[in-house]
Amino acid sequence: MWLLDPSRKEVLRFAASCRVLTLVLQALFNAIIPDHRAEAFSPPRLAPSGSVDQLVEGLLGGLSHWDAEHFLFIAEHGYLSQVFVYLVHAVALLLFGCLCMHVQVLTRFLGSSTPIVYWFPAHLLQDQEPLLRSLETVPWKPLAGDSPPRQKVPRNSIMGLLYNWKTCSLVTQCILGYFLTYWLLGLLLHCNFLPWT
């Protein structure tokens, strides 16, 4: 049996200890290093109401400080003057990349180092898609009988857009089509050792 294999036990022990070490370090650094009070991004937070909430916030609060929180803020509230720094960063990277890099390296470089590439499509989706606006204003709770048999009711709003592809706006279809095509072609070409970025 694979559980009795010593090398697999070591891998499982290492994986569990890495997770525990990550949780301990984030709790320690969350307690030692105070949060920077940036006025540019201040997402709404509920105050911990009970002792269990305070314990969970103290132990796992450091995991709530991540970049996607800022991306969501930009997508919901649009571009503010504080985002100018990110635009300058993206332009500087683009200028450096155009002068010093191959185009395949440049696309990977920009896609992994600047959030502007993803903020703009997210902003367009939030702005132009009526299905997303209706989900924001009306709490939609689908009934089990509303969905066809064997079809899962989507929790993710992107999956909801993909399920309702024909009713989406043209902007949404173009954005989702671009990202899905890029993903699929990249998957097929890269796995066959063909150049793709």
FINUSE-832144 format. One record per residue: residue number from 1; residue in three letters; chain; x, y, z of N, C-alpha, C, CB in turn. Coordinates in Angstrom, 2 decimals, padded with zeros to 5 digits, always signed. Glycine has a CB too. Example, Ala and Ser with C-alpha at 12.3 -4.5 7.8 and 13.67 -1.06 7.14 Angstrom:
# FINUSE-832144
SITE k r c nc1 nc2 nc3 cac1 cac2 cac3 cc1 cc2 cc3 cbc1 cbc2 cbc3
SITE 1 ala A +013.19 -005.69 +007.80 +012.30 -004.50 +007.80 +013.20 -003.30 +007.80 +011.31 -004.47 +009.05
SITE 2 ser A +012.85 -002.25 +007.08 +013.67 -001.06 +007.14 +012.90 +000.03 +007.87 +014.08 -000.60 +005.72
//
This chain:
# FINUSE-832144
SITE k r c nc1 nc2 nc3 cac1 cac2 cac3 cc1 cc2 cc3 cbc1 cbc2 cbc3
SITE 1 met A +000.85 -001.19 +000.00 +000.00 +000.00 +000.00 +000.89 +001.24 +000.00 -000.96 +000.01 +001.23
SITE 2 trp A +000.46 +002.28 -000.70 +001.32 +003.46 -000.89 +001.53 +004.25 +000.40 +000.72 +004.37 -001.94
SITE 3 leu A +000.62 +004.14 +001.38 +000.79 +004.87 +002.64 +001.96 +004.32 +003.46 -000.49 +004.80 +003.46
SITE 4 leu A +002.30 +003.06 +003.24 +003.39 +002.46 +004.00 +004.75 +002.74 +003.38 +003.17 +000.98 +004.12
SITE 5 asp A +004.79 +003.25 +002.17 +006.05 +003.57 +001.50 +006.74 +004.72 +002.25 +005.81 +003.95 +000.00
SITE 6 pro A +008.00 +004.54 +002.70 +008.67 +005.58 +003.49 +008.85 +006.89 +002.74 +010.01 +005.09 +003.95
SITE 7 ser A +009.10 +006.83 +001.45 +009.29 +008.08 +000.72 +007.98 +008.88 +000.62 +009.84 +007.80 -000.69
SITE 8 arg A +006.88 +008.20 +000.50 +005.59 +008.90 +000.45 +005.23 +009.48 +001.81 +004.47 +007.96 -000.03
SITE 9 lys A +005.60 +008.78 +002.86 +005.36 +009.31 +004.20 +006.16 +010.59 +004.40 +005.73 +008.27 +005.27
SITE 10 glu A +007.38 +010.59 +003.90 +008.21 +011.80 +004.03 +007.61 +012.96 +003.24 +009.63 +011.53 +003.54
SITE 11 val A +007.09 +012.67 +002.08 +006.47 +013.72 +001.27 +005.24 +014.27 +001.97 +006.10 +013.19 -000.14
SITE 12 leu A +004.41 +013.40 +002.50 +003.21 +013.85 +003.22 +003.58 +014.63 +004.47 +002.33 +012.65 +003.60
SITE 13 arg A +004.60 +014.17 +005.20 +005.05 +014.88 +006.39 +005.60 +016.25 +006.03 +006.11 +014.06 +007.14
SITE 14 phe A +006.38 +016.30 +004.94 +006.93 +017.58 +004.49 +005.81 +018.54 +004.05 +007.91 +017.35 +003.33
SITE 15 ala A +004.81 +018.03 +003.32 +003.70 +018.88 +002.87 +002.91 +019.42 +004.06 +002.77 +018.09 +001.94
SITE 16 ala A +002.64 +018.58 +005.02 +001.88 +019.04 +006.20 +002.70 +020.04 +007.01 +001.49 +017.84 +007.09
SITE 17 ser A +003.99 +019.78 +007.17 +004.81 +020.71 +007.95 +004.97 +022.05 +007.25 +006.18 +020.11 +008.23
SITE 18 cys A +005.01 +022.05 +005.92 +005.07 +023.32 +005.17 +003.80 +024.13 +005.39 +005.29 +023.07 +003.66
SITE 19 arg A +002.66 +023.49 +005.37 +001.40 +024.20 +005.60 +001.35 +024.79 +007.00 +000.20 +023.26 +005.39
SITE 20 val A +001.74 +023.98 +007.98 +001.73 +024.45 +009.36 +002.72 +025.59 +009.54 +002.06 +023.30 +010.33
SITE 21 leu A +003.92 +025.46 +008.94 +004.92 +026.52 +009.03 +004.40 +027.81 +008.40 +006.23 +026.09 +008.35
SITE 22 thr A +003.72 +027.72 +007.28 +003.14 +028.90 +006.64 +002.13 +029.58 +007.53 +002.49 +028.53 +005.31
SITE 23 leu A +001.24 +028.81 +008.15 +000.24 +029.39 +009.04 +000.87 +030.03 +010.26 -000.76 +028.32 +009.47
SITE 24 val A +001.88 +029.37 +010.84 +002.55 +029.92 +012.02 +003.28 +031.20 +011.67 +003.53 +028.89 +012.62
SITE 25 leu A +004.01 +031.20 +010.55 +004.75 +032.41 +010.15 +003.83 +033.58 +009.85 +005.62 +032.11 +008.93
SITE 26 gln A +002.72 +033.33 +009.16 +001.82 +034.44 +008.86 +001.19 +034.99 +010.13 +000.74 +034.01 +007.87
SITE 27 ala A +000.87 +034.11 +011.08 +000.31 +034.59 +012.36 +001.35 +035.40 +013.13 -000.19 +033.42 +013.21
SITE 28 leu A +002.60 +034.94 +013.12 +003.67 +035.64 +013.81 +003.93 +037.00 +013.19 +004.94 +034.80 +013.80
SITE 29 phe A +004.07 +037.04 +011.87 +004.35 +038.31 +011.21 +003.15 +039.25 +011.24 +004.77 +038.07 +009.77
SITE 30 asn A +001.94 +038.70 +011.25 +000.76 +039.54 +011.37 +000.70 +040.21 +012.74 -000.51 +038.71 +011.13
SITE 31 ala A +001.22 +039.52 +013.77 +001.24 +040.10 +015.11 +002.40 +041.08 +015.29 +001.34 +038.99 +016.16
SITE 32 ile A +003.54 +040.81 +014.66 +004.73 +041.65 +014.86 +004.72 +042.89 +013.98 +005.99 +040.85 +014.57
SITE 33 ile A +004.43 +042.73 +012.71 +004.51 +043.84 +011.75 +003.13 +044.46 +011.60 +005.04 +043.36 +010.36
SITE 34 pro A +002.98 +045.75 +011.92 +001.66 +046.38 +011.78 +001.31 +046.59 +010.30 +001.63 +047.74 +012.53
SITE 35 asp A +000.01 +046.60 +010.04 -000.45 +046.82 +008.67 -000.25 +048.27 +008.27 -001.93 +046.43 +008.53
SITE 36 his A +000.13 +048.45 +007.02 +000.27 +049.80 +006.46 -001.13 +050.33 +006.15 +001.17 +049.79 +005.18
SITE 37 arg A -001.41 +051.52 +006.57 -002.73 +052.12 +006.36 -002.74 +052.87 +005.04 -003.12 +053.06 +007.52
SITE 38 ala A -002.94 +052.15 +003.95 -003.01 +052.78 +002.63 -004.44 +053.25 +002.40 -002.56 +051.79 +001.50
SITE 39 glu A -004.58 +054.50 +002.04 -005.91 +055.05 +001.79 -006.40 +054.71 +000.38 -005.90 +056.56 +002.00
SITE 40 ala A -005.51 +054.25 -000.48 -005.92 +053.95 -001.86 -006.86 +052.75 -001.90 -004.69 +053.67 -002.72
SITE 41 phe A -006.55 +051.72 -001.15 -007.36 +050.52 -001.14 -007.79 +050.25 +000.29 -006.60 +049.32 -001.74
SITE 42 ser A -009.03 +050.46 +000.56 -009.53 +050.13 +001.89 -010.83 +049.36 +001.73 -009.74 +051.42 +002.75
SITE 43 pro A -010.72 +048.03 +001.52 -011.92 +047.24 +001.33 -012.73 +047.17 +002.62 -011.57 +045.84 +000.85
SITE 44 pro A -014.03 +047.03 +002.50 -014.86 +046.96 +003.71 -014.58 +045.69 +004.48 -016.34 +047.05 +003.36
SITE 45 arg A -014.47 +045.83 +005.79 -014.25 +044.68 +006.67 -015.23 +044.76 +007.82 -012.78 +044.65 +007.19
SITE 46 leu A -015.70 +043.61 +008.24 -016.57 +043.54 +009.41 -015.71 +043.44 +010.65 -017.56 +042.34 +009.32
SITE 47 ala A -016.10 +044.12 +011.69 -015.36 +044.03 +012.94 -015.65 +042.68 +013.59 -015.74 +045.20 +013.90
SITE 48 pro A -014.62 +042.02 +014.15 -014.87 +040.74 +014.82 -015.84 +040.93 +015.98 -013.55 +040.12 +015.32
SITE 49 ser A -016.89 +040.12 +016.01 -017.94 +040.33 +017.00 -017.73 +039.50 +018.26 -019.28 +040.01 +016.41
SITE 50 gly A -017.23 +038.30 +018.12 -017.08 +037.43 +019.30 -015.64 +037.04 +019.51 -017.94 +036.19 +019.15
SITE 51 ser A -015.43 +036.25 +020.55 -014.07 +035.82 +020.86 -013.53 +034.84 +019.83 -014.03 +035.18 +022.25
SITE 52 val A -014.40 +034.02 +019.26 -013.96 +033.09 +018.22 -013.54 +033.87 +016.97 -015.09 +032.08 +017.88
SITE 53 asp A -014.31 +034.91 +016.62 -013.94 +035.75 +015.48 -012.60 +036.43 +015.70 -015.03 +036.79 +015.22
SITE 54 gln A -012.37 +036.92 +016.91 -011.09 +037.56 +017.20 -009.95 +036.56 +017.15 -011.13 +038.23 +018.58
SITE 55 leu A -010.18 +035.33 +017.60 -009.15 +034.30 +017.54 -008.82 +033.94 +016.09 -009.60 +033.05 +018.32
SITE 56 val A -009.85 +033.76 +015.29 -009.64 +033.43 +013.87 -008.95 +034.58 +013.16 -010.97 +033.10 +013.17
SITE 57 glu A -009.34 +035.82 +013.43 -008.70 +036.99 +012.83 -007.24 +037.09 +013.26 -009.45 +038.28 +013.20
SITE 58 gly A -006.95 +036.79 +014.51 -005.58 +036.84 +014.99 -004.70 +035.76 +014.39 -005.56 +036.72 +016.48
SITE 59 leu A -005.26 +034.56 +014.22 -004.48 +033.45 +013.69 -004.36 +033.45 +012.18 -005.06 +032.16 +014.14
SITE 60 leu A -005.44 +033.81 +011.49 -005.46 +033.72 +010.03 -005.63 +035.06 +009.33 -006.57 +032.80 +009.61
SITE 61 gly A -005.54 +036.16 +010.07 -005.77 +037.48 +009.48 -004.76 +037.86 +008.42 -005.76 +038.51 +010.55
SITE 62 gly A -003.53 +037.35 +008.55 -002.50 +037.67 +007.56 -002.81 +037.12 +006.18 -001.17 +037.15 +008.01
SITE 63 leu A -003.61 +036.07 +006.11 -003.96 +035.49 +004.81 -004.99 +036.33 +004.06 -004.49 +034.09 +004.99
SITE 64 ser A -005.59 +037.30 +004.73 -006.58 +038.14 +004.04 -005.94 +039.32 +003.34 -007.61 +038.64 +005.03
SITE 65 his A -004.64 +039.53 +003.52 -003.95 +040.64 +002.86 -003.28 +040.12 +001.60 -002.91 +041.32 +003.82
SITE 66 trp A -003.99 +040.14 +000.51 -003.45 +039.59 -000.73 -003.84 +040.48 -001.89 -003.93 +038.15 -000.96
SITE 67 asp A -003.21 +040.28 -003.02 -003.36 +041.17 -004.16 -004.75 +041.14 -004.78 -002.35 +040.84 -005.20
SITE 68 ala A -005.42 +040.01 -004.76 -006.73 +039.92 -005.38 -007.73 +040.84 -004.71 -007.24 +038.49 -005.34
SITE 69 glu A -007.52 +041.14 -003.45 -008.37 +042.09 -002.74 -008.28 +043.47 -003.42 -007.96 +042.19 -001.24
SITE 70 his A -007.08 +043.84 -003.82 -006.90 +045.12 -004.50 -007.46 +045.07 -005.93 -005.41 +045.49 -004.54
SITE 71 phe A -007.31 +043.93 -006.60 -007.85 +043.79 -007.95 -009.37 +043.93 -007.93 -007.45 +042.44 -008.56
SITE 72 leu A -010.00 +043.33 -006.94 -011.45 +043.42 -006.82 -011.89 +044.86 -006.56 -011.95 +042.50 -005.69
SITE 73 phe A -011.13 +045.57 -005.74 -011.42 +046.98 -005.46 -011.38 +047.80 -006.74 -010.43 +047.54 -004.42
SITE 74 ile A -010.35 +047.57 -007.57 -010.22 +048.30 -008.84 -011.36 +047.94 -009.77 -008.86 +047.98 -009.51
SITE 75 ala A -011.71 +046.66 -009.84 -012.80 +046.25 -010.73 -014.13 +046.85 -010.32 -012.91 +044.73 -010.76
SITE 76 glu A -014.36 +046.98 -009.02 -015.65 +047.50 -008.55 -015.72 +049.02 -008.57 -015.92 +047.01 -007.15
SITE 77 his A -014.63 +049.70 -008.22 -014.67 +051.15 -008.07 -014.00 +051.91 -009.20 -014.04 +051.53 -006.79
SITE 78 gly A -013.43 +051.19 -010.16 -012.78 +051.86 -011.27 -011.38 +052.34 -010.91 -013.62 +053.04 -011.74
SITE 79 tyr A -010.77 +053.00 -011.86 -009.40 +053.46 -011.68 -009.40 +054.78 -010.91 -008.69 +053.63 -013.05
SITE 80 leu A -008.65 +054.82 -009.86 -008.51 +056.02 -009.06 -007.15 +056.64 -009.35 -008.68 +055.71 -007.55
SITE 81 ser A -006.91 +057.82 -008.82 -005.63 +058.47 -009.07 -004.48 +057.68 -008.44 -005.64 +059.90 -008.52
SITE 82 gln A -004.76 +056.85 -007.45 -003.71 +056.07 -006.82 -003.21 +054.94 -007.72 -004.22 +055.50 -005.51
SITE 83 val A -003.94 +054.62 -008.77 -003.55 +053.54 -009.68 -002.51 +054.04 -010.67 -004.78 +052.99 -010.42
SITE 84 phe A -002.26 +055.32 -010.70 -001.29 +055.90 -011.63 +000.08 +055.24 -011.47 -001.18 +057.41 -011.41
SITE 85 val A +000.45 +054.88 -010.27 +001.74 +054.23 -010.02 +001.82 +052.92 -010.79 +001.94 +053.98 -008.50
SITE 86 tyr A +000.73 +052.16 -010.81 +000.72 +050.89 -011.54 +000.80 +051.11 -013.04 -000.53 +050.10 -011.19
SITE 87 leu A +000.17 +052.18 -013.53 +000.25 +052.49 -014.95 +001.67 +052.86 -015.34 -000.71 +053.62 -015.31
SITE 88 val A +002.35 +053.67 -014.54 +003.74 +054.03 -014.82 +004.62 +052.78 -014.78 +004.26 +055.09 -013.79
SITE 89 his A +004.38 +051.91 -013.81 +005.12 +050.65 -013.71 +004.93 +049.81 -014.97 +004.68 +049.86 -012.47
SITE 90 ala A +003.71 +049.69 -015.44 +003.43 +048.89 -016.63 +004.08 +049.49 -017.87 +001.92 +048.76 -016.85
SITE 91 val A +004.04 +050.81 -018.00 +004.65 +051.47 -019.16 +006.17 +051.30 -019.12 +004.28 +052.96 -019.20
SITE 92 ala A +006.78 +051.43 -017.94 +008.23 +051.24 -017.82 +008.62 +049.81 -018.17 +008.70 +051.58 -016.40
SITE 93 leu A +007.85 +048.83 -017.70 +008.14 +047.45 -018.05 +007.97 +047.19 -019.54 +007.24 +046.51 -017.26
SITE 94 leu A +006.94 +047.79 -020.12 +006.71 +047.62 -021.55 +007.83 +048.24 -022.37 +005.37 +048.25 -021.95
SITE 95 leu A +008.27 +049.43 -021.99 +009.36 +050.09 -022.70 +010.65 +049.27 -022.58 +009.57 +051.52 -022.15
SITE 96 phe A +010.97 +048.85 -021.37 +012.16 +048.02 -021.17 +012.06 +046.73 -021.95 +012.36 +047.72 -019.67
SITE 97 gly A +010.88 +046.09 -021.91 +010.70 +044.83 -022.61 +010.79 +044.95 -024.11 +009.40 +044.23 -022.25
SITE 98 cys A +010.22 +046.03 -024.67 +010.28 +046.22 -026.12 +011.71 +046.44 -026.60 +009.41 +047.42 -026.53
SITE 99 leu A +012.53 +047.07 -025.80 +013.90 +047.35 -026.20 +014.85 +046.18 -025.92 +014.40 +048.58 -025.49
SITE 100 cys A +014.54 +045.33 -024.95 +015.53 +044.35 -024.50 +015.06 +042.90 -024.53 +015.94 +044.68 -023.11
SITE 101 met A +013.84 +042.61 -024.93 +013.35 +041.24 -024.82 +012.72 +040.77 -026.12 +012.34 +041.13 -023.69
SITE 102 his A +012.65 +039.46 -026.25 +011.92 +038.83 -027.34 +010.43 +038.94 -027.03 +012.34 +037.34 -027.53
SITE 103 val A +009.58 +038.93 -028.03 +008.15 +039.17 -027.81 +007.51 +038.06 -026.96 +007.43 +039.26 -029.16
SITE 104 gln A +007.99 +036.82 -027.10 +007.43 +035.75 -026.27 +007.78 +035.94 -024.80 +007.94 +034.38 -026.76
SITE 105 val A +008.99 +036.40 -024.55 +009.39 +036.66 -023.17 +008.64 +037.88 -022.64 +010.92 +036.87 -023.07
SITE 106 leu A +008.44 +038.88 -023.50 +007.76 +040.11 -023.09 +006.33 +039.84 -022.65 +007.77 +041.12 -024.25
SITE 107 thr A +005.59 +039.00 -023.38 +004.21 +038.73 -022.98 +004.15 +038.02 -021.64 +003.49 +037.90 -024.05
SITE 108 arg A +005.06 +037.07 -021.40 +005.10 +036.41 -020.10 +005.50 +037.38 -019.00 +006.07 +035.22 -020.12
SITE 109 phe A +006.45 +038.26 -019.32 +006.95 +039.25 -018.36 +005.84 +040.20 -017.93 +008.12 +040.04 -018.97
SITE 110 leu A +005.10 +040.74 -018.89 +004.01 +041.67 -018.55 +002.85 +040.96 -017.87 +003.51 +042.37 -019.81
SITE 111 gly A +002.53 +039.75 -018.32 +001.41 +039.02 -017.72 +001.65 +038.61 -016.29 +001.13 +037.80 -018.53
SITE 112 ser A +002.92 +038.47 -015.90 +003.21 +038.03 -014.54 +003.65 +039.15 -013.62 +004.25 +036.98 -014.57
SITE 113 ser A +003.91 +040.35 -014.15 +004.47 +041.38 -013.27 +003.63 +042.65 -013.16 +005.83 +041.75 -013.75
SITE 114 thr A +002.59 +042.77 -013.94 +001.76 +043.97 -013.80 +000.28 +043.59 -013.77 +002.04 +044.96 -014.95
SITE 115 pro A -000.47 +044.12 -012.83 -001.88 +043.76 -012.72 -002.78 +044.51 -013.71 -002.36 +044.03 -011.33
SITE 116 ile A -002.25 +045.52 -014.38 -003.07 +046.32 -015.30 -003.66 +045.45 -016.40 -002.24 +047.45 -015.91
SITE 117 val A -002.90 +044.44 -016.82 -003.36 +043.54 -017.89 -004.67 +042.87 -017.50 -002.29 +042.48 -018.20
SITE 118 tyr A -004.88 +042.62 -016.22 -006.08 +041.93 -015.76 -007.13 +042.88 -015.19 -005.71 +040.91 -014.71
SITE 119 trp A -006.69 +044.03 -014.73 -007.65 +045.01 -014.20 -008.57 +045.54 -015.29 -006.90 +046.17 -013.55
SITE 120 phe A -008.00 +045.83 -016.44 -008.83 +046.44 -017.49 -009.95 +045.51 -017.96 -007.95 +046.83 -018.68
SITE 121 pro A -009.68 +044.23 -018.28 -010.81 +043.35 -018.62 -011.81 +043.17 -017.48 -010.29 +041.98 -019.04
SITE 122 ala A -011.31 +043.11 -016.24 -012.22 +042.98 -015.10 -013.10 +044.22 -014.96 -011.43 +042.75 -013.79
SITE 123 his A -012.51 +045.38 -015.20 -013.27 +046.64 -015.15 -014.33 +046.67 -016.25 -012.33 +047.86 -015.28
SITE 124 leu A -013.96 +046.22 -017.45 -014.94 +046.17 -018.54 -016.07 +045.20 -018.24 -014.25 +045.78 -019.86
SITE 125 leu A -015.73 +044.05 -017.68 -016.78 +043.09 -017.33 -017.73 +043.65 -016.29 -016.16 +041.79 -016.83
SITE 126 gln A -017.19 +044.31 -015.26 -018.04 +044.89 -014.22 -018.89 +046.01 -014.78 -017.18 +045.41 -013.06
SITE 127 asp A -018.35 +046.75 -015.74 -019.03 +047.92 -016.28 -020.07 +047.56 -017.34 -018.02 +048.87 -016.87
SITE 128 gln A -019.77 +046.58 -018.19 -020.57 +046.34 -019.39 -021.52 +045.15 -019.30 -019.67 +046.13 -020.53
SITE 129 glu A -021.33 +044.27 -018.33 -022.12 +043.04 -018.33 -023.34 +043.16 -017.42 -021.27 +041.86 -017.90
SITE 130 pro A -024.54 +043.12 -018.01 -025.75 +043.22 -017.20 -025.94 +042.03 -016.25 -026.96 +043.34 -018.09
SITE 131 leu A -025.47 +040.85 -016.62 -025.62 +039.69 -015.73 -024.84 +039.89 -014.43 -025.15 +038.42 -016.43
SITE 132 leu A -023.66 +040.48 -014.51 -022.88 +040.74 -013.30 -023.52 +041.83 -012.46 -021.45 +041.13 -013.65
SITE 133 arg A -024.08 +042.84 -013.11 -024.75 +043.89 -012.34 -025.99 +043.36 -011.65 -025.13 +045.06 -013.25
SITE 134 ser A -026.70 +042.46 -012.29 -027.90 +041.91 -011.65 -027.53 +041.02 -010.47 -028.74 +041.13 -012.66
SITE 135 leu A -026.36 +040.36 -010.55 -025.92 +039.55 -009.41 -025.52 +040.42 -008.24 -024.76 +038.65 -009.82
SITE 136 glu A -025.01 +041.64 -008.53 -024.62 +042.54 -007.45 -025.82 +043.13 -006.73 -023.74 +043.65 -007.98
SITE 137 thr A -026.86 +043.50 -007.48 -027.98 +044.20 -006.88 -029.02 +043.26 -006.28 -028.64 +045.07 -007.91
SITE 138 val A -029.22 +042.10 -006.90 -030.22 +041.16 -006.42 -029.52 +039.89 -005.95 -031.28 +040.85 -007.52
SITE 139 pro A -029.67 +039.52 -004.70 -029.04 +038.27 -004.26 -029.72 +037.09 -004.93 -029.11 +038.13 -002.72
SITE 140 trp A -029.03 +036.47 -005.85 -029.58 +035.39 -006.65 -029.30 +034.07 -005.98 -029.01 +035.41 -008.08
SITE 141 lys A -030.34 +033.37 -005.60 -030.19 +032.05 -005.01 -030.95 +031.07 -005.88 -030.71 +032.02 -003.53
SITE 142 pro A -030.22 +030.36 -006.76 -030.91 +029.46 -007.68 -031.51 +028.27 -006.95 -029.96 +028.97 -008.77
SITE 143 leu A -032.66 +027.88 -007.41 -033.31 +026.69 -006.86 -032.80 +025.47 -007.60 -034.85 +026.80 -006.97
SITE 144 ala A -032.89 +024.34 -006.95 -032.40 +023.11 -007.57 -033.20 +022.78 -008.83 -032.48 +021.94 -006.57
SITE 145 gly A -034.47 +023.13 -008.88 -035.29 +022.83 -010.05 -035.06 +023.76 -011.22 -036.73 +022.87 -009.67
SITE 146 asp A -034.35 +024.90 -010.99 -034.12 +025.85 -012.07 -033.06 +025.38 -013.06 -033.71 +027.18 -011.51
SITE 147 ser A -032.13 +024.56 -012.64 -031.05 +024.16 -013.53 -031.40 +022.83 -014.19 -029.72 +024.05 -012.76
SITE 148 pro A -030.91 +022.64 -015.41 -031.16 +021.37 -016.09 -030.51 +020.21 -015.32 -030.63 +021.42 -017.55
SITE 149 pro A -030.97 +018.99 -015.55 -030.37 +017.86 -014.84 -028.89 +017.72 -015.19 -031.12 +016.57 -015.17
SITE 150 arg A -028.09 +017.30 -014.22 -026.65 +017.09 -014.32 -025.86 +018.37 -014.57 -026.37 +016.12 -015.42
SITE 151 gln A -026.47 +019.51 -014.47 -025.73 +020.77 -014.62 -025.58 +021.41 -013.25 -026.45 +021.74 -015.61
SITE 152 lys A -024.34 +021.72 -012.92 -024.08 +022.33 -011.62 -024.48 +023.80 -011.65 -022.59 +022.19 -011.23
SITE 153 val A -024.99 +024.26 -010.55 -025.30 +025.67 -010.41 -023.99 +026.38 -010.09 -026.39 +025.92 -009.30
SITE 154 pro A -023.58 +027.39 -010.90 -022.27 +027.99 -010.70 -022.20 +028.87 -009.46 -021.89 +028.80 -011.92
SITE 155 arg A -021.11 +028.74 -008.72 -020.83 +029.65 -007.62 -019.97 +030.80 -008.10 -020.15 +028.91 -006.46
SITE 156 asn A -019.14 +030.53 -009.09 -018.22 +031.52 -009.64 -018.97 +032.34 -010.69 -016.96 +030.84 -010.24
SITE 157 ser A -018.83 +033.65 -010.65 -019.56 +034.49 -011.61 -019.05 +034.30 -013.03 -019.45 +035.96 -011.21
SITE 158 ile A -017.78 +033.95 -013.21 -017.27 +033.69 -014.56 -017.92 +032.43 -015.12 -015.74 +033.55 -014.54
SITE 159 met A -018.07 +031.41 -014.29 -018.75 +030.20 -014.77 -020.21 +030.51 -015.10 -018.66 +029.08 -013.70
SITE 160 gly A -020.82 +031.38 -014.33 -022.19 +031.79 -014.66 -022.26 +032.48 -016.01 -022.73 +032.72 -013.58
SITE 161 leu A -021.24 +033.29 -016.32 -021.21 +033.94 -017.63 -021.00 +032.92 -018.74 -020.11 +035.00 -017.68
SITE 162 leu A -020.15 +031.93 -018.50 -019.91 +030.90 -019.52 -021.15 +030.05 -019.76 -018.74 +030.01 -019.12
SITE 163 tyr A -021.89 +029.74 -018.67 -023.13 +028.98 -018.84 -024.17 +029.77 -019.62 -023.69 +028.56 -017.48
SITE 164 asn A -024.16 +031.10 -019.46 -025.13 +031.96 -020.14 -024.47 +032.71 -021.30 -025.76 +032.96 -019.15
SITE 165 trp A -023.64 +032.03 -022.06 -022.84 +032.64 -023.12 -023.71 +033.41 -024.13 -022.03 +031.55 -023.86
SITE 166 lys A -024.82 +032.85 -024.53 -025.65 +033.47 -025.57 -026.32 +034.75 -025.10 -026.70 +032.49 -026.04
SITE 167 thr A -026.53 +034.89 -023.80 -027.19 +036.10 -023.30 -026.20 +037.17 -022.86 -028.10 +035.74 -022.13
SITE 168 cys A -024.91 +036.87 -022.92 -023.89 +037.85 -022.53 -023.76 +038.94 -023.58 -022.53 +037.16 -022.31
SITE 169 ser A -023.26 +040.09 -023.15 -023.03 +041.19 -024.09 -021.85 +040.86 -024.99 -022.79 +042.53 -023.35
SITE 170 leu A -021.70 +041.60 -026.08 -020.63 +041.38 -027.03 -019.25 +041.61 -026.39 -020.80 +042.30 -028.25
SITE 171 val A -019.14 +042.61 -025.52 -017.87 +042.89 -024.84 -017.48 +041.69 -023.98 -017.98 +044.17 -023.97
SITE 172 thr A -018.42 +041.14 -023.25 -018.13 +039.98 -022.40 -017.74 +038.77 -023.24 -019.35 +039.64 -021.53
SITE 173 gln A -018.44 +038.55 -024.34 -018.09 +037.43 -025.20 -016.68 +037.59 -025.78 -019.12 +037.30 -026.34
SITE 174 cys A -016.30 +038.80 -026.15 -014.96 +039.04 -026.69 -013.89 +038.81 -025.62 -014.85 +040.47 -027.25
SITE 175 ile A -014.10 +039.32 -024.42 -013.11 +039.17 -023.35 -012.97 +037.70 -022.96 -013.50 +040.01 -022.12
SITE 176 leu A -014.08 +037.04 -022.70 -014.02 +035.63 -022.32 -013.48 +034.77 -023.46 -015.40 +035.12 -021.89
SITE 177 gly A -013.88 +035.08 -024.69 -013.38 +034.35 -025.84 -011.87 +034.50 -026.01 -014.07 +034.82 -027.10
SITE 178 tyr A -011.36 +035.71 -025.80 -009.92 +035.93 -025.90 -009.16 +035.12 -024.86 -009.59 +037.42 -025.74
SITE 179 phe A -009.57 +035.21 -023.59 -008.84 +034.50 -022.54 -008.97 +032.98 -022.68 -009.35 +034.93 -021.17
SITE 180 leu A -010.15 +032.49 -023.07 -010.31 +031.05 -023.26 -009.50 +030.55 -024.45 -011.79 +030.71 -023.45
SITE 181 thr A -009.48 +031.30 -025.55 -008.70 +030.92 -026.72 -007.21 +030.93 -026.40 -009.00 +031.84 -027.89
SITE 182 tyr A -006.78 +031.96 -025.71 -005.36 +032.06 -025.32 -004.97 +030.87 -024.45 -005.09 +033.39 -024.56
SITE 183 trp A -005.83 +030.53 -023.50 -005.54 +029.41 -022.61 -005.51 +028.09 -023.38 -006.59 +029.34 -021.49
SITE 184 leu A -006.51 +027.86 -024.24 -006.60 +026.60 -024.96 -005.46 +026.43 -025.97 -007.95 +026.50 -025.66
SITE 185 leu A -005.19 +027.48 -026.75 -004.09 +027.39 -027.71 -002.75 +027.23 -027.01 -004.06 +028.64 -028.60
SITE 186 gly A -002.57 +027.96 -025.91 -001.33 +027.81 -025.16 -001.17 +026.40 -024.62 -001.29 +028.80 -024.02
SITE 187 leu A -002.25 +025.82 -024.14 -002.19 +024.46 -023.63 -001.84 +023.48 -024.73 -003.53 +024.09 -022.99
SITE 188 leu A -002.48 +023.60 -025.88 -002.22 +022.66 -026.98 -000.84 +022.84 -027.58 -003.27 +022.83 -028.07
SITE 189 leu A -000.43 +024.08 -027.83 +000.85 +024.30 -028.48 +002.03 +024.04 -027.54 +000.93 +025.72 -029.00
SITE 190 his A +001.92 +024.48 -026.30 +003.03 +024.29 -025.37 +003.26 +022.80 -025.08 +002.77 +025.06 -024.06
SITE 191 cys A +002.20 +022.03 -024.96 +002.35 +020.60 -024.69 +002.96 +019.85 -025.87 +001.00 +019.99 -024.35
SITE 192 asn A +002.87 +020.43 -027.07 +003.45 +019.81 -028.26 +004.79 +020.44 -028.63 +002.49 +019.93 -029.43
SITE 193 phe A +005.40 +021.15 -027.67 +006.72 +021.75 -027.82 +006.77 +022.78 -028.96 +007.75 +020.68 -028.07
SITE 194 leu A +005.67 +023.45 -029.18 +005.64 +024.54 -030.14 +005.72 +025.86 -029.41 +004.36 +024.47 -031.01
SITE 195 pro A +006.29 +026.90 -030.03 +006.43 +028.18 -029.32 +005.07 +028.83 -029.08 +007.32 +029.14 -030.11
SITE 196 trp A +004.87 +029.25 -027.86 +003.60 +029.91 -027.51 +003.75 +030.75 -026.25 +002.48 +028.85 -027.32
SITE 197 thr A +003.21 +031.94 -026.28 +003.07 +032.75 -025.07 +001.82 +033.58 -025.19 +004.31 +033.65 -024.83
//
